[in-house]
Amino acid sequence: MNTYIFLTTSLIIILIPGTGVIYTISTGIVEGRRKSLFAAAGCTLGIVPHLFISIALSSLLMQMSNTVFTVIRLSGAGYLLYLGAGMVFAKNKIDFGQAALKHSAAAIIWRGILINLLNPKLTLFFFSFLPQYLNSGSKNYVQQSFLLGLTFMLLTLIVFICYGVLAGTAKALFVSSPKRVGILQKCLGVIFIGFAIKLALNL
């Protein structure tokens, strides 16, 4: 196993903007750096079930019922569509002064968990990604799989925290301009809708 290649590849994959990244960034901009830490934690925790499933059922994963996979996939797409549409069509713009009171840490974490939990492609990702860096004949295959998975999660948490902190720092740029706030809100909503369509169409 080449640890350096695994870490480099993982970091590149994590840095690519996805639903978790966008959610963490939007939380950082809207609710500040501290709240973005909870968003990062929630998105990271949402990876756990996919990691366990991909490792525990690796030999059976490809035989998983298409119906079950489709239901989970469409549920995830529906949730992302709900988040996106809510931001695009909201009558009120984001109020930075009241934002800290709107969502508790638990609510932010739970939303982050759902965003990744309802994306079955993460299970398939781990199923196809981890074995590339493991020896299938090794007696410690399962342990090594969990070690790589946990390493990937730790990298995810670190990168997401960095994204959130940077976004929270940029919050001052939007507080002074209501027009920027409105544009930001709609742009983030459109991005979530785009992710929803991509997931629904299984692209």
PALUMLUM-78571 format. One record per residue (C-alpha): x, y, z. Coordinates in steps of 0.1 Angstrom, whole numbers, padded with zeros to 4 digits, always signed. Each point is the difference from the previous one (the first is absolute). Example, Ala and Ser with C-alpha at 12.3 -4.5 7.8 and 13.67 -1.06 7.14 Angstrom:
2
+0123-0045+0078;+0014+0034-0007;
END
This chain:
203
+0000+0000+0000;+0014+0034-0010;-0011+0023+0027;+0013+0031-0017;-0020-0006-0032;-0031-0008+0021;+0003+0032+0020;+0006+0021-0031;-0029-0015-0020;-0023+0003+0030;+0009+0037+0005;-0007+0007-0037;-0034-0017+0002;-0010+0018+0032;+0010+0034-0014;-0023-0004-0029;-0032+0020+0009;-0029-0023+0008;-0032+0003+0020;+0019-0002+0033;+0024+0027-0010;-0027+0023-0012;-0021-0006+0032;+0030+0007+0022;+0010+0032-0020;-0036+0013+0001;-0002-0006+0037;+0032+0018+0006;-0011+0030-0021;-0035+0002+0015;+0006-0010+0036;+0037+0005+0006;+0031-0020+0005;-0011-0017+0032;-0031-0014-0015;+0019-0012-0031;+0019-0023+0023;-0033-0018+0008;-0008-0002-0037;+0034-0016-0007;-0005-0025+0028;-0035-0009-0012;+0011-0006-0036;+0029-0022+0013;-0023-0020+0022;-0022-0006-0029;+0028-0020-0016;+0002-0026+0028;-0030-0022-0011;+0013-0001-0036;+0034-0010+0012;-0013-0028+0022;-0024-0013-0027;+0027+0000-0027;+0024-0020+0021;-0024-0024+0018;-0020-0008-0032;+0027+0005-0026;-0005-0035-0014;-0038+0005-0003;-0002+0037-0009;-0002-0004-0037;-0030-0023+0005;-0019+0026+0020;-0036+0004-0011;-0003+0027-0027;-0033+0011+0016;+0016+0006+0034;+0028+0020-0016;-0024+0020-0021;-0022+0009+0030;+0030+0012+0020;+0013+0019-0029;-0033+0018-0008;-0004+0008+0037;+0033+0017+0001;-0008+0019-0032;-0033+0011+0015;+0017+0012+0031;+0025+0021-0020;-0027+0013-0022;-0019+0011+0032;+0030+0018+0013;+0008+0017-0033;-0036+0010-0008;-0004+0015+0035;+0030+0022-0006;-0009+0011-0035;-0037+0008+0007;+0003+0013+0035;-0018+0033+0003;+0024+0013+0026;+0037+0004-0006;+0025-0015+0023;+0001+0021+0032;+0036-0002+0014;-0010+0018+0031;-0026-0027+0010;+0017-0030-0016;+0017-0011+0031;-0034-0004+0017;-0016-0020-0028;+0019-0033+0000;+0013-0018+0030;+0033-0020-0001;-0021-0033+0001;-0021+0011-0030;+0030+0010-0021;+0018-0033+0008;-0032-0020-0008;-0005+0017-0033;+0037-0007-0009;-0005-0036+0009;-0031-0003-0022;+0017+0016-0030;+0026-0028-0001;-0021-0028+0015;-0026+0002-0028;+0026-0002-0027;+0005-0038-0008;+0028+0008-0024;+0023+0005+0030;-0003-0037+0007;+0009-0009-0036;+0028+0025+0002;+0016-0017+0030;-0006-0034-0015;+0019+0009-0031;+0026+0024+0015;+0014-0018+0031;+0008-0034-0016;+0025+0018-0024;+0023+0006+0030;-0005-0034+0017;+0012-0036-0005;-0032-0021-0002;+0019-0030+0012;+0012+0017+0032;-0012-0015+0033;-0004+0036+0012;-0021+0011-0029;-0030+0012+0020;+0022+0018+0026;+0020+0017-0028;-0033+0010-0017;-0013+0017+0031;+0034+0017+0006;-0001+0015-0035;-0036+0009+0003;+0006+0018+0033;+0030+0018-0015;-0022+0011-0028;-0026+0013+0025;+0026+0019+0020;+0013+0017-0032;-0036+0008-0009;-0006+0016+0034;+0032+0021-0002;-0006+0012-0036;-0037+0008+0008;+0010+0020+0031;+0024+0020-0021;-0027+0007-0026;-0024+0010+0027;+0025+0023+0018;+0009+0017-0032;-0036+0005-0008;-0007+0014+0034;+0028+0024-0004;-0015+0012-0033;-0033+0006+0018;+0009+0037+0004;-0001+0005-0038;-0037-0009+0000;-0012+0017+0032;+0005+0035-0015;-0019-0008-0032;-0036-0012-0001;+0003-0005-0038;+0029-0024+0004;-0020-0019+0027;-0029-0005-0024;+0023-0012-0028;+0019-0023+0023;-0032-0016+0013;-0013-0007-0035;+0033-0013-0013;+0004-0024+0029;-0036-0012-0006;+0006-0006-0037;+0031-0020+0009;-0019-0023+0023;-0027-0004-0027;+0027-0009-0024;+0013-0027+0023;-0035-0013+0005;-0006-0004-0037;+0034-0017-0005;-0007-0024+0028;-0036-0007-0012;+0013-0008-0035;+0028-0021+0014;+0026+0020-0019;
END
